[in-house]
Amino acid sequence: MPADETEARAVQETLRARVVLDEPGPPPGTGRVTGVDVAYDDEHDVVVAAAVVLDAATAEVVAEATATGRVTFPYVPGLLAFREIPTVLAALEALPVDPGLVICDGYGRAHPRRFGLASHLGVVTGLPVIGVAKNPFTFTYEQPGPRRGDRSPLLDGEEEVGAALRTQDGVKPVFVSVGHRTGLDNACAHTLLLARGFRQPETTRRADALCRRVLKEATA
């Protein structure tokens, strides 16, 4: 873990060179997909990470694991990965099966240094990882069409760093970005397949519910 913000940014710059962007990633609807998410209790200085593995075709739960730890890095925009990575890695390592494609509730290339949580996690694990976030961070986009599957570029100036993707008719889009070892079209296709009746993919919904439940138990 870096000692301060300056060192953390230097680590990001070093690891960013290892991101793989020329692989399409696993075909949507095949193999396993794993959602990871974290929940914090700042009063008790506790963080819980959850990893929930689903069958990509059926969205049925295959396995799940959690890990509980302490927050060891302050909250700094753009450096969130350093607060979450240690506990997320522990949850992934506790899984009894290979996670397949990992989906983060966060960002990959949609990051000021093009190295958000999804990219960081992908590089340190070697797994294909994508980010599906609830807001566009600091980036701009035109509203996609109103129907499920409509999308528009998520932009930093003129550079496309992700996509605003409508996962349900008439609901706000989610923001998909590549993390590691997958492409944007593939990432959007996975997200759509997993968004079964809700704005967020099932991977995120299940991991969010699990880590919140375990955090509540841990701090009761």
C-alpha positions as CSV (number, residue, x, y, z in Angstrom):
1,M,0.0,0.0,0.0
2,P,1.3,3.5,-0.8
3,A,2.2,5.8,2.1
4,D,0.5,8.9,0.7
5,E,-1.3,10.4,-2.3
6,T,1.8,11.1,-4.3
7,E,3.0,7.6,-4.0
8,A,-0.5,6.3,-4.8
9,R,-0.5,8.3,-8.1
10,A,2.9,7.0,-8.9
11,V,1.7,3.4,-8.4
12,Q,-1.2,4.1,-10.7
13,E,1.0,5.4,-13.4
14,T,3.3,2.4,-13.2
15,L,0.5,-0.2,-13.2
16,R,-1.4,1.5,-16.0
17,A,1.2,0.4,-18.5
18,R,0.2,-3.2,-17.8
19,V,-3.5,-2.8,-18.7
20,V,-4.5,-5.1,-21.6
21,L,-6.9,-3.4,-24.0
22,D,-6.6,-5.6,-27.1
23,E,-8.6,-8.7,-25.9
24,P,-12.3,-8.9,-26.5
25,G,-13.0,-10.7,-23.2
26,P,-15.2,-13.8,-22.6
27,P,-18.4,-14.0,-24.7
28,P,-21.5,-12.7,-23.0
29,G,-23.8,-15.3,-21.5
30,T,-21.0,-17.9,-21.1
31,G,-19.0,-19.1,-18.2
32,R,-19.1,-17.2,-14.9
33,V,-19.4,-13.6,-13.9
34,T,-18.5,-12.2,-10.5
35,G,-19.8,-9.0,-8.9
36,V,-17.6,-7.3,-6.3
37,D,-18.7,-4.4,-4.1
38,V,-17.7,-2.9,-0.7
39,A,-19.5,-1.3,2.2
40,Y,-18.0,1.0,4.8
41,D,-18.7,1.9,8.4
42,D,-16.6,5.0,9.0
43,E,-17.5,5.2,12.6
44,H,-16.0,1.8,13.3
45,D,-13.3,2.1,10.6
46,V,-14.6,-1.2,9.0
47,V,-14.8,-2.2,5.4
48,V,-16.5,-5.3,4.0
49,A,-16.1,-6.6,0.5
50,A,-18.3,-9.2,-1.2
51,A,-17.7,-11.3,-4.3
52,V,-20.7,-13.1,-5.7
53,V,-20.2,-15.5,-8.6
54,L,-23.1,-16.1,-11.0
55,D,-23.7,-18.4,-13.9
56,A,-23.6,-16.0,-16.8
57,A,-26.4,-17.7,-18.7
58,T,-28.9,-18.1,-15.9
59,A,-27.7,-15.4,-13.3
60,E,-28.0,-18.1,-10.6
61,V,-25.5,-17.8,-7.7
62,V,-22.6,-20.3,-8.0
63,A,-20.6,-19.2,-5.0
64,E,-20.0,-16.2,-2.8
65,A,-17.4,-14.9,-0.3
66,T,-16.8,-11.9,1.9
67,A,-13.9,-10.3,3.7
68,T,-13.8,-7.8,6.5
69,G,-10.9,-5.4,7.0
70,R,-9.9,-1.9,8.2
71,V,-9.7,1.2,6.1
72,T,-6.0,1.9,5.6
73,F,-6.1,4.7,3.0
74,P,-8.0,8.0,3.2
75,Y,-10.8,8.9,0.8
76,V,-9.3,10.8,-2.1
77,P,-11.2,11.2,-5.4
78,G,-9.4,9.1,-8.1
79,L,-7.6,7.0,-5.5
80,L,-10.6,5.0,-4.3
81,A,-9.0,1.7,-5.4
82,F,-6.4,1.9,-2.6
83,R,-9.2,1.9,0.0
84,E,-11.0,-1.1,-1.5
85,I,-8.4,-3.4,-3.3
86,P,-7.0,-5.2,-0.2
87,T,-10.4,-6.4,1.1
88,V,-11.7,-7.1,-2.4
89,L,-8.7,-9.2,-3.1
90,A,-9.3,-11.1,0.1
91,A,-12.9,-11.8,-0.9
92,L,-11.9,-13.0,-4.4
93,E,-9.2,-15.3,-2.9
94,A,-11.8,-16.9,-0.6
95,L,-14.0,-18.0,-3.5
96,P,-14.0,-21.8,-4.1
97,V,-14.4,-21.3,-7.9
98,D,-12.7,-19.3,-10.6
99,P,-14.5,-16.0,-10.9
100,G,-14.5,-15.6,-14.6
101,L,-15.3,-12.0,-15.7
102,V,-15.3,-9.6,-12.7
103,I,-17.7,-6.6,-12.7
104,C,-16.9,-3.7,-10.3
105,D,-19.3,-1.1,-9.0
106,G,-16.9,1.6,-10.3
107,Y,-14.7,2.7,-13.1
108,G,-11.9,1.4,-15.4
109,R,-10.7,3.7,-18.1
110,A,-13.3,6.2,-17.1
111,H,-10.8,7.7,-14.7
112,P,-8.6,10.8,-14.8
113,R,-5.5,8.7,-15.1
114,R,-7.3,5.9,-17.1
115,F,-6.8,3.5,-14.2
116,G,-9.8,3.2,-12.0
117,L,-10.7,0.3,-9.7
118,A,-11.7,-2.1,-12.5
119,S,-8.3,-1.6,-14.2
120,H,-6.4,-1.8,-11.0
121,L,-8.1,-5.0,-10.0
122,G,-7.6,-6.5,-13.4
123,V,-3.9,-5.8,-13.5
124,V,-3.2,-7.2,-10.0
125,T,-5.3,-10.4,-10.5
126,G,-4.9,-11.0,-14.2
127,L,-8.7,-11.4,-14.6
128,P,-10.9,-9.7,-17.2
129,V,-12.6,-6.9,-15.4
130,I,-15.1,-4.2,-16.3
131,G,-16.6,-1.3,-14.4
132,V,-20.3,-0.4,-14.2
133,A,-20.9,2.8,-12.3
134,K,-24.0,4.7,-11.3
135,N,-22.7,8.2,-12.3
136,P,-20.4,9.6,-15.0
137,F,-17.7,10.8,-12.5
138,T,-16.2,13.9,-14.2
139,F,-17.0,13.0,-17.8
140,T,-19.6,14.1,-20.2
141,Y,-22.1,12.4,-22.4
142,E,-25.2,12.9,-24.5
143,Q,-28.3,11.2,-23.2
144,P,-28.7,7.8,-25.0
145,G,-32.0,6.9,-26.6
146,P,-34.8,5.9,-24.3
147,R,-34.9,2.2,-25.0
148,R,-33.0,-0.6,-23.3
149,G,-29.7,-1.1,-25.1
150,D,-29.3,2.5,-26.3
151,R,-25.9,3.9,-25.6
152,S,-23.8,7.0,-26.1
153,P,-20.1,7.7,-25.7
154,L,-18.8,8.7,-22.3
155,L,-16.2,11.4,-23.1
156,D,-13.2,13.2,-21.7
157,G,-12.9,16.0,-24.2
158,E,-13.0,14.1,-27.5
159,E,-11.6,10.8,-26.1
160,E,-14.2,8.0,-25.5
161,V,-13.5,6.5,-22.1
162,G,-16.7,4.4,-21.7
163,A,-20.4,4.3,-22.6
164,A,-23.6,5.6,-21.1
165,L,-25.8,2.6,-21.4
166,R,-29.6,2.4,-21.0
167,T,-30.3,-0.9,-19.3
168,Q,-34.1,-0.5,-18.9
169,D,-36.6,1.5,-20.9
170,G,-36.9,5.0,-19.6
171,V,-34.4,4.7,-16.6
172,K,-31.2,6.5,-16.1
173,P,-28.2,5.0,-17.8
174,V,-25.3,3.3,-16.1
175,F,-21.7,4.1,-17.1
176,V,-19.7,1.2,-18.5
177,S,-15.9,1.3,-18.9
178,V,-13.2,-1.3,-19.7
179,G,-11.0,-2.4,-16.9
180,H,-8.6,-5.1,-18.2
181,R,-8.7,-7.8,-20.9
182,T,-12.1,-7.0,-22.4
183,G,-13.5,-4.5,-25.0
184,L,-16.2,-1.9,-24.5
185,D,-18.8,-3.6,-26.8
186,N,-18.4,-6.8,-24.9
187,A,-18.6,-5.0,-21.6
188,C,-21.9,-3.4,-22.6
189,A,-23.3,-6.7,-23.8
190,H,-22.4,-8.4,-20.5
191,T,-24.0,-5.5,-18.6
192,L,-27.3,-5.7,-20.6
193,L,-27.6,-9.5,-20.2
194,L,-27.1,-9.1,-16.4
195,A,-29.5,-6.1,-16.0
196,R,-32.6,-8.3,-15.6
197,G,-35.4,-6.0,-14.7
198,F,-33.3,-3.5,-12.8
199,R,-30.9,-0.6,-13.7
200,Q,-27.9,-2.3,-12.2
201,P,-26.6,-5.7,-13.3
202,E,-27.4,-8.7,-11.0
203,T,-23.8,-9.0,-10.1
204,T,-23.7,-5.6,-8.5
205,R,-27.1,-5.9,-6.9
206,R,-26.2,-9.2,-5.2
207,A,-22.7,-8.2,-4.1
208,D,-24.1,-4.9,-2.7
209,A,-26.8,-6.7,-0.7
210,L,-24.3,-9.2,0.7
211,C,-21.6,-6.8,1.8
212,R,-24.2,-4.5,3.4
213,R,-25.6,-7.4,5.3
214,V,-22.2,-8.6,6.6
215,L,-21.2,-5.1,7.5
216,K,-24.4,-4.7,9.6
217,E,-23.6,-7.9,11.4
218,A,-20.0,-7.0,11.9
219,T,-20.8,-3.7,13.5
220,A,-23.9,-4.7,15.5
